[in-house]
């Protein structure tokens, strides 16, 4: 399936400088997912620099570290409801980061009844906004999968700048 996605990308455009390939680690682990990305790249003859993006569970785990953004997207930037967000050192160990994000958004919204039902129906939209506005640095720097992503990008940039 990963190979088909890469082929689809390559069919739209043929000139790339860099390709970011995202695969959630889930239970497979970082090394397994990175190997899958590299094998799929070889199978489709992807001759471009690539950086694997492999969050430990799901990307939602990274979003859970930004309380201010969660409250803003929920429409209550000054809210005080407890969100029970995980510490950066624990976020990769959550069993269901997507569920935890939805719970946090609901708590931050303060909605109930019919308004809550409508709010829940916008989870995909809220999630997309949070991903688009994911802050670089801060608490995220303490998450090992994020640190690996930054290291991979830095190594690639350094290799491209080498004479």
DSSP file (Angstrom, degrees, kcal/mol; ACC not computed):
  #  RESIDUE AA STRUCTURE BP1 BP2  ACC     N-H-->O    O-->H-N    N-H-->O    O-->H-N    TCO  KAPPA ALPHA  PHI   PSI    X-CA   Y-CA   Z-CA
    1    1 A X     >        0   0    0      0, 0.0     4,-1.9     0, 0.0     5,-0.2   0.000 360.0 360.0 360.0 -40.6    0.0    0.0    0.0
    2    2 A X  H  >  +     0   0    0      1,-0.2     4,-2.3     2,-0.2     5,-0.2   0.896 360.0  53.4 -61.4 -39.8    2.8    2.4    0.8
    3    3 A X  H  > S+     0   0    0      1,-0.2     4,-2.7     2,-0.2    -1,-0.2   0.910 106.5  52.1 -62.0 -42.0    4.3    1.7   -2.6
    4    4 A X  H  > S+     0   0    0      1,-0.2     4,-2.1     2,-0.2    -1,-0.2   0.888 108.9  50.6 -62.2 -38.2    1.0    2.6   -4.3
    5    5 A X  H  X S+     0   0    0     -4,-1.9     4,-2.1     2,-0.2    -1,-0.2   0.915 111.1  48.0 -65.4 -42.2    0.9    5.9   -2.4
    6    6 A X  H  X S+     0   0    0     -4,-2.3     4,-2.6     1,-0.2    -2,-0.2   0.919 110.9  51.0 -64.4 -42.3    4.5    6.7   -3.5
    7    7 A X  H  X S+     0   0    0     -4,-2.7     4,-1.7     1,-0.2    -1,-0.2   0.885 108.4  52.8 -61.6 -38.1    3.7    5.8   -7.1
    8    8 A X  H  X S+     0   0    0     -4,-2.1     4,-0.9     2,-0.2    -1,-0.2   0.913 110.0  47.7 -64.3 -42.0    0.6    8.1   -7.0
    9    9 A X  H >X S+     0   0    0     -4,-2.1     4,-1.6     1,-0.2     3,-0.8   0.932 112.4  49.5 -62.7 -45.8    2.8   11.0   -5.7
   10   10 A X  H 3< S+     0   0    0     -4,-2.6    -1,-0.2     1,-0.2    -2,-0.2   0.770 104.3  59.5 -66.8 -25.5    5.3   10.3   -8.4
   11   11 A X  H 3< S+     0   0    0     -4,-1.7    -1,-0.2    -5,-0.2    -2,-0.2   0.755 106.8  47.2 -74.6 -22.6    2.6   10.2  -11.1
   12   12 A X  H << S+     0   0    0     -4,-0.9     2,-0.3    -3,-0.8    -2,-0.2   0.869 128.8   9.2 -83.5 -40.4    1.6   13.8  -10.3
   13   13 A X     <  -     0   0    0     -4,-1.6    -1,-0.3     1,-0.1     3,-0.1  -0.995  54.4-167.2-142.5 143.3    5.0   15.3  -10.2
   14   14 A X        +     0   0    0     -2,-0.3     2,-0.7     1,-0.1    -1,-0.1   0.614  69.5  71.9-109.3 -14.7    8.4   13.9  -11.2
   15   15 A X        +     0   0    0     33,-0.0     2,-0.4    -5,-0.0    -1,-0.1  -0.897  55.5 156.3-112.1 113.3   10.8   16.4   -9.8
   16   16 A X        -     0   0    0     -2,-0.7    33,-0.2     1,-0.1     3,-0.1  -0.961  31.4-166.6-129.4 147.9   11.3   16.5   -6.0
   17   17 A X  S    S+     0   0    0      1,-0.4    32,-0.6    -2,-0.4     2,-0.3   0.707  83.6   5.1 -95.1 -30.7   14.2   17.6   -3.9
   18   18 A X  E     -a   49   0A   0     30,-0.1     2,-0.4     2,-0.0    -1,-0.4  -0.989  59.9-159.5-157.1 140.6   12.8   16.0   -0.8
   19   19 A X  E     -a   50   0A   0     30,-2.0    32,-2.2    -2,-0.3     2,-0.5  -0.990   8.8-152.8-128.2 125.5   10.0   13.7    0.2
   20   20 A X  E     -a   51   0A   0     -2,-0.4     2,-0.6    30,-0.2    32,-0.2  -0.856  13.4-162.4 -94.3 127.3    8.6   13.3    3.7
   21   21 A X  E     -a   52   0A   0     30,-2.2    32,-3.2    -2,-0.5     2,-0.5  -0.950   4.1-156.3-117.5 117.6    7.1    9.9    4.2
   22   22 A X  E     +a   53   0A   0     -2,-0.6     2,-0.3    30,-0.2    32,-0.2  -0.795  21.9 159.2-100.0 130.0    4.7    9.4    7.2
   23   23 A X        -     0   0    0     30,-2.5     2,-0.1    -2,-0.5    10,-0.1  -0.926  36.9-128.3-144.8 120.5    4.0    6.1    8.8
   24   24 A X        -     0   0    0     -2,-0.3    32,-0.2    30,-0.2     4,-0.1  -0.457  14.5-139.9 -65.0 140.6    2.6    5.8   12.4
   25   25 A X    >>  +     0   0    0     30,-2.9     3,-1.8     1,-0.2     4,-0.9   0.889  38.9 161.8 -68.6 -40.5    4.7    3.4   14.4
   26   26 A X  T 34 S-     0   0    0     31,-0.7    -1,-0.2    30,-0.4     3,-0.1  -0.310  76.6 -31.8  49.1-128.0    1.8    1.8   16.1
   27   27 A X  T 34 S+     0   0    0      1,-0.1    -1,-0.3    -3,-0.1    -2,-0.1   0.517 129.3  78.8 -96.3  -5.3    3.1   -1.5   17.5
   28   28 A X  T <4 S-     0   0    0     -3,-1.8     4,-0.4    -4,-0.1    -2,-0.2   0.838  92.8-130.7 -73.7 -33.1    5.6   -2.1   14.8
   29   29 A X     X  -     0   0    0     -4,-0.9     4,-2.1    27,-0.2     5,-0.2  -0.051  21.3 -80.5  97.8 157.1    8.3    0.2   16.1
   30   30 A X  H  > S+     0   0    0      1,-0.2     4,-2.5     2,-0.2     5,-0.2   0.907 124.9  50.1 -61.4 -47.1   10.4    3.0   14.6
   31   31 A X  H  > S+     0   0    0      1,-0.2     4,-2.4     2,-0.2    -1,-0.2   0.904 110.9  49.2 -63.3 -42.1   13.0    0.7   13.0
   32   32 A X  H  > S+     0   0    0     -4,-0.4     4,-2.4     2,-0.2    -1,-0.2   0.931 113.2  46.3 -62.9 -46.3   10.4   -1.5   11.3
   33   33 A X  H  X S+     0   0    0     -4,-2.1     4,-2.2     2,-0.2    -2,-0.2   0.891 112.2  50.7 -66.1 -39.0    8.5    1.5    9.8
   34   34 A X  H  X S+     0   0    0     -4,-2.5     4,-2.4     2,-0.2    -1,-0.2   0.915 110.4  49.9 -63.8 -41.9   11.7    3.1    8.6
   35   35 A X  H  X S+     0   0    0     -4,-2.4     4,-2.8     2,-0.2     5,-0.2   0.906 109.0  52.4 -62.1 -42.0   12.7   -0.1    6.9
   36   36 A X  H  X S+     0   0    0     -4,-2.4     4,-2.6     2,-0.2     5,-0.2   0.909 109.9  48.9 -59.6 -42.1    9.2   -0.3    5.3
   37   37 A X  H  X S+     0   0    0     -4,-2.2     4,-2.3     2,-0.2    -2,-0.2   0.925 113.0  46.7 -63.6 -44.9    9.7    3.2    4.0
   38   38 A X  H  X S+     0   0    0     -4,-2.4     4,-2.0     2,-0.2    -2,-0.2   0.900 113.8  47.7 -65.7 -41.3   13.1    2.5    2.6
   39   39 A X  H  X S+     0   0    0     -4,-2.8     4,-2.4     2,-0.2    -2,-0.2   0.917 112.5  48.5 -66.2 -43.3   12.0   -0.8    1.0
   40   40 A X  H  X S+     0   0    0     -4,-2.6     4,-1.6    -5,-0.2    -2,-0.2   0.899 110.3  52.6 -63.3 -39.5    9.0    0.8   -0.6
   41   41 A X  H  <>S+     0   0    0     -4,-2.3     5,-3.3    -5,-0.2    -1,-0.2   0.906 110.9  46.6 -61.9 -41.8   11.2    3.6   -1.9
   42   42 A X  H ><5S+     0   0    0     -4,-2.0     3,-1.2     3,-0.2    -2,-0.2   0.892 109.2  55.0 -67.0 -39.8   13.5    1.1   -3.5
   43   43 A X  H 3<5S+     0   0    0     -4,-2.4    -1,-0.2     1,-0.3    -2,-0.2   0.789 113.2  40.8 -67.0 -28.2   10.7   -0.9   -5.0
   44   44 A X  T 3<5S-     0   0    0     -4,-1.6    -1,-0.3    -5,-0.2    -2,-0.2   0.277 113.3-117.7-101.3  11.1    9.3    2.2   -6.8
   45   45 A X  T < 5 -     0   0    0     -3,-1.2     2,-1.1     1,-0.2    -3,-0.2   0.912  43.4-178.1  54.4  47.3   12.8    3.4   -7.7
   46   46 A X      < -     0   0    0     -5,-3.3     2,-0.9    -6,-0.2    -1,-0.2  -0.671   6.7-177.6 -79.8 101.1   12.3    6.6   -5.7
   47   47 A X        +     0   0    0     -2,-1.1     2,-0.3    -3,-0.2    -1,-0.1  -0.477  45.5  97.1-101.1  61.5   15.6    8.3   -6.4
   48   48 A X  S    S-     0   0    0     -2,-0.9   -30,-0.1   -33,-0.0   -31,-0.1  -0.983  83.1 -92.1-143.6 151.2   15.0   11.3   -4.1
   49   49 A X  E     -a   18   0A   0    -32,-0.6   -30,-2.0    -2,-0.3     2,-0.3  -0.411  49.5-172.2 -61.9 138.6   16.1   12.2   -0.6
   50   50 A X  E     -a   19   0A   0    -32,-0.2     2,-0.5    -2,-0.1   -30,-0.2  -0.978  19.9-155.3-137.8 150.9   13.4   11.2    1.8
   51   51 A X  E     -a   20   0A   0    -32,-2.2   -30,-2.2    -2,-0.3     2,-0.3  -0.986  19.8-136.2-124.6 119.9   12.8   11.7    5.5
   52   52 A X  E     -a   21   0A   0     -2,-0.5     2,-0.6   -32,-0.2   -30,-0.2  -0.585  10.2-157.7 -75.2 135.3   10.7    9.2    7.4
   53   53 A X  E     +a   22   0A   0    -32,-3.2   -30,-2.5    -2,-0.3     2,-0.4  -0.956  21.0 168.8-110.7 110.9    8.2   10.7    9.8
   54   54 A X        -     0   0    0     -2,-0.6   -30,-0.2    91,-0.3    94,-0.1  -0.735  14.6-168.3-130.9  83.2    7.4    8.0   12.4
   55   55 A X        -     0   0    0     -2,-0.4   -30,-2.9     1,-0.1   -29,-0.3  -0.395  33.2-117.7 -64.0 150.7    5.4    9.1   15.4
   56   56 A X  S    S-     0   0    0    -31,-0.2   -30,-0.4   -32,-0.2   -27,-0.2   0.922  96.5  -8.7 -62.9 -46.0    5.4    6.4   18.1
   57   57 A X  S    S-     0   0    0      1,-0.4   -31,-0.7   -32,-0.2     2,-0.3   0.674 127.3 -31.2-109.8 -78.5    1.6    5.9   18.0
   58   58 A X    >   -     0   0    0    -34,-0.1     3,-1.7   -33,-0.1     4,-0.4  -0.935  57.1-104.8-141.0 163.6   -0.1    8.5   16.0
   59   59 A X  T >> S+     0   0    0     -2,-0.3     3,-1.2     1,-0.3     4,-1.2   0.775 111.9  75.7 -61.9 -25.9    0.6   12.1   15.1
   60   60 A X  H 3> S+     0   0    0      1,-0.3     4,-1.5     2,-0.2    -1,-0.3   0.799  83.3  67.1 -56.8 -28.0   -2.2   13.1   17.5
   61   61 A X  H <4 S+     0   0    0     -3,-1.7    -1,-0.3     1,-0.2    -2,-0.2   0.892  99.3  50.1 -60.4 -38.0    0.2   12.3   20.4
   62   62 A X  H X4 S+     0   0    0     -3,-1.2     3,-1.2    -4,-0.4    -1,-0.2   0.866 106.9  54.5 -67.6 -35.6    2.3   15.3   19.3
   63   63 A X  H >< S+     0   0    0     -4,-1.2     3,-1.9     1,-0.2    -1,-0.2   0.817  92.4  73.2 -67.5 -30.5   -0.7   17.6   19.2
   64   64 A X  T 3< S+     0   0    0     -4,-1.5    -1,-0.2     1,-0.3    -2,-0.2   0.554  84.3  68.9 -63.5  -7.2   -1.6   16.7   22.8
   65   65 A X  T <  S+     0   0    0     -3,-1.2     2,-0.8     1,-0.2    -1,-0.3   0.507  82.6  76.3 -90.9  -4.1    1.3   18.8   24.0
   66   66 A X    <>  +     0   0    0     -3,-1.9     4,-2.2     1,-0.2    -1,-0.2  -0.731  48.9 169.4-114.1  84.2   -0.1   22.2   23.1
   67   67 A X  H  > S+     0   0    0     -2,-0.8     4,-2.5     1,-0.2     5,-0.2   0.883  78.4  55.5 -59.9 -41.2   -2.8   23.1   25.6
   68   68 A X  H  > S+     0   0    0      1,-0.2     4,-2.2     2,-0.2    -1,-0.2   0.922 109.9  45.6 -60.1 -45.5   -3.1   26.7   24.3
   69   69 A X  H  > S+     0   0    0      2,-0.2     4,-2.9     1,-0.2     5,-0.3   0.899 110.9  52.9 -66.7 -40.7   -3.8   25.5   20.7
   70   70 A X  H  X S+     0   0    0     -4,-2.2     4,-1.9     1,-0.2    -2,-0.2   0.935 111.7  45.8 -60.4 -46.2   -6.3   22.9   21.9
   71   71 A X  H  <>S+     0   0    0     -4,-2.5     5,-2.3     2,-0.2     4,-0.4   0.901 113.5  49.9 -64.1 -40.3   -8.2   25.5   23.9
   72   72 A X  H ><5S+     0   0    0     -4,-2.2     3,-1.3    -5,-0.2     5,-0.2   0.939 112.2  46.2 -63.7 -47.3   -8.1   28.0   20.9
   73   73 A X  H 3<5S+     0   0    0     -4,-2.9    -1,-0.2     1,-0.3    -2,-0.2   0.832 108.5  57.1 -65.9 -31.5   -9.3   25.4   18.4
   74   74 A X  T 3<5S-     0   0    0     -4,-1.9    -1,-0.3    -5,-0.3    -2,-0.2   0.564 118.6-113.8 -75.6  -7.7  -12.1   24.4   20.8
   75   75 A X  T < 5S+     0   0    0     -3,-1.3    -3,-0.2    -4,-0.4    -2,-0.1   0.589  94.3  93.0  88.7  10.2  -13.3   28.0   20.8
   76   76 A X    > < +     0   0    0     -5,-2.3     3,-2.2    -6,-0.2    -4,-0.2  -0.539  39.1 164.3-133.0  67.7  -12.4   28.7   24.5
   77   77 A X  T 3  S+     0   0    0      1,-0.3    -5,-0.2    -5,-0.2    -6,-0.1   0.777  82.3  44.0 -60.2 -26.3   -8.9   30.2   24.5
   78   78 A X  T 3  S+     0   0    0     -7,-0.1    -1,-0.3    -3,-0.1    -6,-0.0   0.264  87.6 136.5 -99.8  12.4   -9.3   31.5   28.1
   79   79 A X    <   -     0   0    0     -3,-2.2    -8,-0.1     1,-0.1    29,-0.1  -0.112  39.7-164.7 -61.6 156.4  -10.9   28.3   29.4
   80   80 A X        +     0   0    0      2,-0.1    -1,-0.1    28,-0.1    28,-0.1   0.336  42.3 128.8-123.4   2.8  -10.0   26.8   32.7
   81   81 A X        -     0   0    0     27,-0.2     2,-0.2    26,-0.1    26,-0.0  -0.384  69.0-107.5 -61.3 135.4  -11.5   23.2   32.4
   82   82 A X        -     0   0    0      1,-0.1    -1,-0.1     2,-0.1    -2,-0.1  -0.460  32.3-172.4 -65.8 134.0   -8.8   20.7   33.3
   83   83 A X        -     0   0    0     -2,-0.2    -1,-0.1    -3,-0.1    24,-0.1   0.571  23.2-142.0-103.2 -13.4   -7.7   18.8   30.1
   84   84 A X        -     0   0    0      1,-0.2     2,-0.2    20,-0.0    20,-0.1   0.909  31.1-177.9  51.9  48.6   -5.5   16.2   31.8
   85   85 A X        -     0   0    0      1,-0.1    -1,-0.2    19,-0.1   -20,-0.1  -0.493  25.8-110.0 -77.4 147.0   -2.9   16.3   29.1
   86   86 A X        -     0   0    0     -2,-0.2     2,-0.1     1,-0.1    -1,-0.1  -0.333  29.7-106.0 -74.2 157.8    0.1   14.0   29.3
   87   87 A X    >>  -     0   0    0      1,-0.1     3,-1.8    -2,-0.0     4,-1.4  -0.486  34.7-109.6 -73.6 153.6    3.6   15.1   30.0
   88   88 A X  T 34 S+     0   0    0      1,-0.3     4,-0.5     2,-0.2     3,-0.2   0.857 119.4  57.3 -54.0 -36.5    6.0   15.1   27.0
   89   89 A X  T 34 S+     0   0    0      1,-0.2    -1,-0.3     2,-0.1    55,-0.1   0.674 115.0  37.1 -70.6 -15.1    7.9   12.1   28.5
   90   90 A X  T X4 S+     0   0    0     -3,-1.8     3,-2.0     2,-0.1     4,-0.3   0.559  89.2  91.2-109.6 -12.9    4.6   10.1   28.6
   91   91 A X  G >< S+     0   0    0     -4,-1.4     3,-1.1     1,-0.3    -2,-0.1   0.818  84.3  54.8 -60.9 -33.2    2.8   11.1   25.5
   92   92 A X  G 3  S+     0   0    0     -4,-0.5    -1,-0.3     1,-0.2    -2,-0.1   0.590 102.7  59.2 -76.2  -7.9    4.4    8.3   23.3
   93   93 A X  G <  S+     0   0    0     -3,-2.0    -1,-0.2   -32,-0.1    -2,-0.2   0.408  74.7 120.7-100.1   1.6    3.1    5.7   25.8
   94   94 A X    <   -     0   0    0     -3,-1.1     3,-0.4    -4,-0.3   -33,-0.1  -0.431  57.5-146.1 -66.8 137.6   -0.6    6.6   25.5
   95   95 A X  S    S+     0   0    0      1,-0.2     2,-0.2    -2,-0.1    -1,-0.1   0.845  92.0  19.3 -71.9 -33.9   -2.7    3.7   24.3
   96   96 A X     >  +     0   0    0      1,-0.1     4,-2.4     2,-0.1    -1,-0.2  -0.624  62.7 168.2-140.7  77.3   -5.1    6.0   22.3
   97   97 A X  H  > S+     0   0    0     -3,-0.4     4,-2.5     1,-0.2     5,-0.2   0.865  82.3  55.1 -60.0 -36.0   -3.7    9.4   21.5
   98   98 A X  H  > S+     0   0    0      2,-0.2     4,-2.3     1,-0.2    -1,-0.2   0.930 110.5  45.3 -63.3 -44.2   -6.6   10.1   19.1
   99   99 A X  H  > S+     0   0    0      2,-0.2     4,-2.5     1,-0.2    -2,-0.2   0.888 112.0  52.2 -64.6 -39.4   -9.2    9.4   21.8
  100  100 A X  H  X S+     0   0    0     -4,-2.4     4,-2.3     2,-0.2    -2,-0.2   0.883 109.4  50.1 -64.5 -37.9   -7.2   11.5   24.3
  101  101 A X  H  X S+     0   0    0     -4,-2.5     4,-2.7     2,-0.2    -2,-0.2   0.931 110.8  48.3 -65.5 -45.3   -7.1   14.4   21.8
  102  102 A X  H  X S+     0   0    0     -4,-2.3     4,-2.5     1,-0.2    -2,-0.2   0.918 111.9  49.9 -61.7 -42.1  -10.9   14.2   21.3
  103  103 A X  H  X S+     0   0    0     -4,-2.5     4,-2.5     2,-0.2    -1,-0.2   0.912 111.6  48.7 -61.6 -43.1  -11.5   14.0   25.0
  104  104 A X  H  X S+     0   0    0     -4,-2.3     4,-2.7     2,-0.2    -2,-0.2   0.909 111.3  49.4 -64.6 -42.7   -9.3   17.1   25.6
  105  105 A X  H  X S+     0   0    0     -4,-2.7     4,-2.0     2,-0.2    -2,-0.2   0.921 111.8  48.7 -62.5 -43.5  -11.0   19.0   22.8
  106  106 A X  H  X>S+     0   0    0     -4,-2.5     4,-1.4     2,-0.2     5,-0.5   0.933 112.8  47.7 -62.3 -46.0  -14.4   18.2   24.2
  107  107 A X  H  <5S+     0   0    0     -4,-2.5     3,-0.3     1,-0.2    -2,-0.2   0.918 112.4  49.4 -60.9 -43.1  -13.3   19.2   27.7
  108  108 A X  H  <5S+     0   0    0     -4,-2.7    -1,-0.2     1,-0.2    -2,-0.2   0.828 106.8  56.6 -65.9 -31.7  -11.8   22.5   26.4
  109  109 A X  H  <5S-     0   0    0     -4,-2.0    -1,-0.2    -5,-0.2    -2,-0.2   0.833  87.3-150.5 -70.8 -32.5  -15.0   23.3   24.5
  110  110 A X  T  <5 +     0   0    0     -4,-1.4    -3,-0.1    -3,-0.3    -2,-0.1   0.619  43.6 150.1  69.9  11.1  -17.3   23.2   27.5
  111  111 A X      < +     0   0    0     -5,-0.5     2,-0.3     4,-0.1    -1,-0.2  -0.354  21.3 177.1 -76.6 155.2  -20.1   22.1   25.2
  112  112 A X    >>  +     0   0    0     -3,-0.1     3,-1.0    -2,-0.1     4,-0.7  -0.958  45.9   2.5-147.5 166.3  -23.0   19.8   26.2
  113  113 A X  H 3> S-     0   0    0     -2,-0.3     4,-1.8     1,-0.2     3,-0.2  -0.276 127.2  -6.7  61.7-135.5  -26.1   18.5   24.6
  114  114 A X  H 3> S+     0   0    0      1,-0.2     4,-2.2     2,-0.2    -1,-0.2   0.845 135.7  56.1 -65.3 -36.4  -26.7   19.3   20.9
  115  115 A X  H <> S+     0   0    0     -3,-1.0     4,-2.4     1,-0.2    -1,-0.2   0.878 106.1  52.0 -64.1 -36.3  -23.8   21.7   20.8
  116  116 A X  H  X S+     0   0    0     -4,-0.7     4,-2.9     2,-0.2    -2,-0.2   0.911 107.6  51.5 -65.6 -42.7  -21.5   18.9   22.0
  117  117 A X  H  X S+     0   0    0     -4,-1.8     4,-1.5     1,-0.2    -2,-0.2   0.928 112.7  45.6 -60.1 -45.0  -22.8   16.5   19.2
  118  118 A X  H  < S+     0   0    0     -4,-2.2     4,-0.4     2,-0.2    -1,-0.2   0.895 112.5  51.5 -64.4 -40.3  -22.1   19.2   16.6
  119  119 A X  H >< S+     0   0    0     -4,-2.4     3,-1.6     1,-0.2    -2,-0.2   0.929 107.3  52.3 -62.7 -46.0  -18.7   19.9   18.1
  120  120 A X  H >< S+     0   0    0     -4,-2.9     3,-1.7     1,-0.3    -1,-0.2   0.841 100.8  62.4 -60.1 -33.8  -17.7   16.2   18.0
  121  121 A X  T 3< S+     0   0    0     -4,-1.5     3,-0.3     1,-0.3    -1,-0.3   0.657  99.0  57.1 -66.9 -14.5  -18.7   16.0   14.3
  122  122 A X  T <> S+     0   0    0     -3,-1.6     4,-2.7    -4,-0.4    -1,-0.3   0.214  70.3 112.5 -99.5  14.1  -15.9   18.6   13.6
  123  123 A X  H <> S+     0   0    0     -3,-1.7     4,-3.0     1,-0.2     5,-0.2   0.909  75.9  51.7 -56.0 -45.4  -13.1   16.5   15.2
  124  124 A X  H  > S+     0   0    0     -3,-0.3     4,-2.2     1,-0.2    -1,-0.2   0.893 111.7  46.9 -58.6 -41.1  -11.4   15.9   11.8
  125  125 A X  H  > S+     0   0    0     -3,-0.2     4,-2.2     2,-0.2    -1,-0.2   0.918 113.3  48.0 -67.0 -44.1  -11.4   19.6   11.1
  126  126 A X  H  X S+     0   0    0     -4,-2.7     4,-2.4     1,-0.2    -2,-0.2   0.921 111.7  50.8 -62.6 -43.1  -10.1   20.5   14.6
  127  127 A X  H  X S+     0   0    0     -4,-3.0     4,-2.4    -5,-0.2    -1,-0.2   0.914 109.3  50.8 -60.1 -44.9   -7.4   17.8   14.2
  128  128 A X  H  X S+     0   0    0     -4,-2.2     4,-2.6    -5,-0.2    -1,-0.2   0.915 110.0  49.5 -60.9 -44.6   -6.3   19.2   10.9
  129  129 A X  H  X S+     0   0    0     -4,-2.2     4,-1.6     1,-0.2    -1,-0.2   0.923 111.1  49.5 -61.6 -44.6   -6.0   22.7   12.2
  130  130 A X  H  < S+     0   0    0     -4,-2.4    -1,-0.2     1,-0.2    -2,-0.2   0.895 112.0  48.4 -62.9 -40.0   -3.9   21.5   15.2
  131  131 A X  H >< S+     0   0    0     -4,-2.4     3,-1.3     1,-0.2    -1,-0.2   0.909 110.2  51.2 -66.2 -41.5   -1.6   19.6   12.9
  132  132 A X  H 3< S+     0   0    0     -4,-2.6    -1,-0.2     1,-0.3    -2,-0.2   0.813 116.4  41.3 -64.3 -29.4   -1.2   22.6   10.5
  133  133 A X  T 3< S+     0   0    0     -4,-1.6    -1,-0.3    -5,-0.2    -2,-0.2   0.152  78.3 148.8-106.1  18.1   -0.3   24.8   13.5
  134  134 A X    <   -     0   0    0     -3,-1.3     2,-0.2     1,-0.1    -3,-0.1  -0.338  48.1-126.6 -55.5 119.0    1.9   22.3   15.3
  135  135 A X        -     0   0    0     -2,-0.1     2,-0.5   -72,-0.1     5,-0.1  -0.471  13.4-131.7 -74.4 139.6    4.5   24.4   17.1
  136  136 A X  S    S+     0   0    0     -2,-0.2     2,-0.2     4,-0.1    -1,-0.1  -0.773  72.3   5.3 -89.5 128.7    8.1   23.6   16.5
  137  137 A X  S >  S+     0   0    0     -2,-0.5     3,-1.1     1,-0.1     2,-0.1  -0.521  87.5  80.7  98.0-167.6   10.1   23.4   19.7
  138  138 A X  G >  S-     0   0    0      1,-0.3     3,-1.5     2,-0.2     4,-0.3  -0.396 110.7  -5.0  67.3-139.0    9.0   23.6   23.3
  139  139 A X  G >  S+     0   0    0      1,-0.3     3,-1.9   -74,-0.2    -1,-0.3   0.813 128.1  67.3 -59.3 -32.2    7.5   20.5   24.8
  140  140 A X  G X  S+     0   0    0     -3,-1.1     3,-1.8     1,-0.3    -1,-0.3   0.802  87.0  68.3 -61.0 -29.1    7.7   18.6   21.5
  141  141 A X  G <  S+     0   0    0     -3,-1.5    -1,-0.3     1,-0.3    -2,-0.2   0.672  93.4  60.0 -64.3 -15.8   11.5   18.7   21.7
  142  142 A X  G <  S+     0   0    0     -3,-1.9     2,-0.6    -4,-0.3    -1,-0.3   0.338  82.2  96.2 -94.8   6.2   11.3   16.3   24.6
  143  143 A X  S X> S-     0   0    0     -3,-1.8     4,-2.3     1,-0.1     3,-0.5  -0.872  70.4-143.9 -99.5 120.6    9.5   13.6   22.6
  144  144 A X  H 3> S+     0   0    0     -2,-0.6     4,-2.3     1,-0.2     5,-0.2   0.850  97.5  52.3 -54.8 -41.6   11.9   11.0   21.2
  145  145 A X  H 3> S+     0   0    0      1,-0.2     4,-1.8     2,-0.2   -91,-0.3   0.887 111.1  48.3 -64.4 -36.7   10.2   10.4   17.9
  146  146 A X  H <> S+     0   0    0     -3,-0.5     4,-2.5     2,-0.2    -1,-0.2   0.910 109.4  52.7 -66.9 -42.0   10.2   14.1   17.2
  147  147 A X  H  X S+     0   0    0     -4,-2.3     4,-2.4     1,-0.2    -2,-0.2   0.894 107.9  51.6 -61.3 -39.7   13.8   14.3   18.1
  148  148 A X  H  X S+     0   0    0     -4,-2.3     4,-2.4     2,-0.2    -1,-0.2   0.899 109.1  50.9 -63.3 -40.1   14.6   11.5   15.6
  149  149 A X  H  X S+     0   0    0     -4,-1.8     4,-2.2     2,-0.2    -2,-0.2   0.937 111.2  47.4 -62.7 -46.5   12.7   13.4   12.9
  150  150 A X  H  X S+     0   0    0     -4,-2.5     4,-2.6     1,-0.2    -2,-0.2   0.904 111.8  50.8 -61.7 -41.2   14.7   16.6   13.6
  151  151 A X  H  X S+     0   0    0     -4,-2.4     4,-2.6     2,-0.2    -1,-0.2   0.899 109.4  50.8 -63.5 -41.1   17.9   14.6   13.6
  152  152 A X  H  X S+     0   0    0     -4,-2.4     4,-2.0     2,-0.2    -2,-0.2   0.909 112.3  46.3 -64.2 -41.7   17.1   13.0   10.2
  153  153 A X  H  X S+     0   0    0     -4,-2.2     4,-2.5     2,-0.2    -2,-0.2   0.929 112.9  49.6 -65.8 -44.8   16.3   16.4    8.7
  154  154 A X  H  X S+     0   0    0     -4,-2.6     4,-2.6     1,-0.2    -2,-0.2   0.906 110.8  49.9 -60.7 -42.7   19.5   18.0   10.1
  155  155 A X  H  X S+     0   0    0     -4,-2.6     4,-2.3     2,-0.2    -1,-0.2   0.902 111.6  48.5 -64.0 -41.0   21.6   15.1    8.8
  156  156 A X  H  X S+     0   0    0     -4,-2.0     4,-1.9     2,-0.2    -2,-0.2   0.916 112.4  47.6 -65.5 -43.4   20.1   15.4    5.3
  157  157 A X  H  X S+     0   0    0     -4,-2.5     4,-1.6     2,-0.2    -2,-0.2   0.921 112.3  50.1 -63.8 -43.2   20.6   19.1    5.2
  158  158 A X  H  X S+     0   0    0     -4,-2.6     4,-1.0     1,-0.2    -2,-0.2   0.898 109.9  50.9 -62.0 -40.7   24.2   18.8    6.4
  159  159 A X  H  < S+     0   0    0     -4,-2.3    -1,-0.2     1,-0.2    -2,-0.2   0.861 109.9  50.0 -66.0 -35.0   24.8   16.1    3.7
  160  160 A X  H  < S+     0   0    0     -4,-1.9    -1,-0.2     1,-0.2    -2,-0.2   0.784 111.5  48.6 -73.3 -27.1   23.4   18.4    1.0
  161  161 A X  H  < S+     0   0    0     -4,-1.6    -1,-0.2    -5,-0.2    -2,-0.2   0.628  86.8 107.2 -87.9 -14.2   25.6   21.3    2.1
  162  162 A X     <        0   0    0     -4,-1.0    -3,-0.0    -3,-0.2    -4,-0.0  -0.390 360.0 360.0 -66.8 141.0   28.8   19.3    2.2
  163  163 A X              0   0    0     -2,-0.1    -1,-0.1     0, 0.0    -4,-0.1   0.499 360.0 360.0 -69.2 360.0   31.2   20.1   -0.6
